[in-house]
């Protein structure tokens, strides 16, 4: 049952990605050189074992840029 659910979720994620790709192709401006994105990260840490990590939960396109200067926050 778990394997079936995992397969269904995988198919649903691929459908969402396909819709996102199509939207991006249609929405990107002609003069855009870069995409501005935001990533929601979740901490996966365990202080007792000194395990520090994070995983990206969601990525959102905020806008488009006409230059390629890189800003990391």
C-alpha positions in Angstrom: 0.0 0.0 0.0 2.8 2.4 0.9 4.5 1.7 -2.4 1.3 2.5 -4.3 0.9 5.8 -2.4 4.5 6.7 -3.1 4.0 6.0 -6.9 0.9 8.1 -6.9 2.7 11.0 -5.2 5.5 10.7 -7.7 3.1 10.9 -10.6 1.3 13.9 -9.1 4.7 15.7 -8.5 5.6 15.1 -12.2 2.3 16.6 -13.3 2.8 19.7 -11.2 6.4 20.1 -12.6 5.1 19.8 -16.2 2.5 22.5 -15.6 5.2 24.7 -14.0 7.5 24.2 -17.0 4.8 25.2 -19.4 3.9 28.3 -17.3 7.6 29.3 -17.2 8.0 29.0 -20.9 5.0 31.2 -21.5 5.7 33.7 -18.7 9.4 34.4 -19.0 10.1 37.9 -20.5 12.2 38.2 -23.6 14.9 40.3 -21.9 15.2 38.2 -18.8 18.7 36.8 -18.1 18.0 35.3 -14.7 15.2 34.0 -12.4 14.9 35.2 -8.8 13.8 32.4 -6.6 13.1 31.8 -2.9 13.6 28.5 -1.1 11.8 27.4 2.0 14.2 25.3 4.0 13.4 23.0 6.9 16.1 22.2 9.5 16.6 18.5 10.0 18.9 18.7 13.0 19.5 16.5 15.9 21.6 18.3 18.5 22.3 15.2 20.6 24.1 13.5 17.7 25.6 16.7 16.1 23.6 16.1 13.0 23.0 19.4 11.2 21.2 19.4 7.9 18.4 21.1 6.0 16.1 20.2 3.2 14.3 22.4 0.7 10.6 22.1 1.2 9.4 24.5 -1.5 10.9 26.7 -4.2 9.0 29.8 -5.5 9.8 32.0 -8.4 9.7 35.6 -7.2 10.5 37.4 -10.5 12.9 37.8 -13.4 16.0 39.9 -13.7 17.6 41.7 -16.6 21.2 41.2 -15.3 23.2 38.2 -14.0 24.5 39.7 -10.8 24.2 37.1 -8.1 22.8 38.0 -4.7 22.6 35.3 -2.0 20.8 35.9 1.2 
